[in-house]
Amino acid sequence: MKSLGYEHLRRHDLRHTGLTWMADTGVPLHVLRLIAGHGSLHTTSATSTPTCTPSSAPANPSAPT
């Protein structure tokens, strides 16, 4: 990461971001646990908190309103 100019970014941060983005799209927690290789759902839920709720996310952002 440092060689790319991202001194502040760690691989672990990208892993967390990926899990969060997947949670945002509705990937079930038990599937995220398998992807992450976590031993428990508790660990996964602590590291992949969705950042939006289905009601606040547009179903089709390109659809006319």
C-alpha positions in Angstrom: 0.0 0.0 0.0 2.8 2.4 0.8 4.4 2.0 -2.6 1.1 3.0 -4.1 0.9 6.2 -2.0 -1.6 5.0 0.5 0.4 5.0 3.7 -2.7 5.4 5.8 -4.4 2.4 4.3 -3.9 -1.2 5.5 -5.0 -4.5 3.9 -7.3 -5.1 6.8 -9.1 -1.8 6.1 -9.8 -2.9 2.5 -11.1 -6.3 3.8 -13.4 -4.5 6.2 -14.6 -2.2 3.4 -15.3 -5.1 1.1 -17.4 -6.9 3.8 -19.3 -3.7 4.5 -20.0 -3.1 0.8 -21.3 -6.7 0.5 -23.5 -6.3 3.5 -24.9 -3.1 2.0 -26.0 -5.1 -1.1 -27.8 -7.6 1.1 -25.3 -10.5 1.3 -26.4 -12.5 4.3 -24.2 -12.4 7.4 -23.6 -16.2 7.3 -22.3 -15.9 3.8 -20.0 -13.0 4.8 -18.7 -15.1 7.6 -17.7 -17.8 5.1 -16.1 -15.3 2.8 -14.1 -13.7 5.6 -13.1 -17.0 7.2 -14.4 -15.9 10.6 -15.1 -18.6 13.2 -18.2 -16.9 14.5 -21.1 -14.7 13.3 -20.3 -12.3 16.2 -16.9 -11.5 14.7 -18.4 -11.0 11.2 -21.2 -8.8 12.5 -18.7 -6.6 14.4 -16.6 -6.0 11.2 -19.2 -5.8 8.4 -21.9 -3.4 9.6 -24.1 -2.2 6.7 -23.9 1.5 6.1 -27.3 1.9 4.7 -30.7 0.3 5.1 -32.8 -1.1 2.2 -35.3 1.7 2.7 -32.8 4.4 2.3 -31.0 2.9 -0.7 -32.6 3.5 -4.1 -33.8 0.3 -5.8 -32.7 1.6 -9.2 -30.8 4.8 -9.1 -31.1 5.4 -12.9 -34.9 5.0 -12.9 -36.8 8.3 -13.6 -38.5 9.7 -10.5 
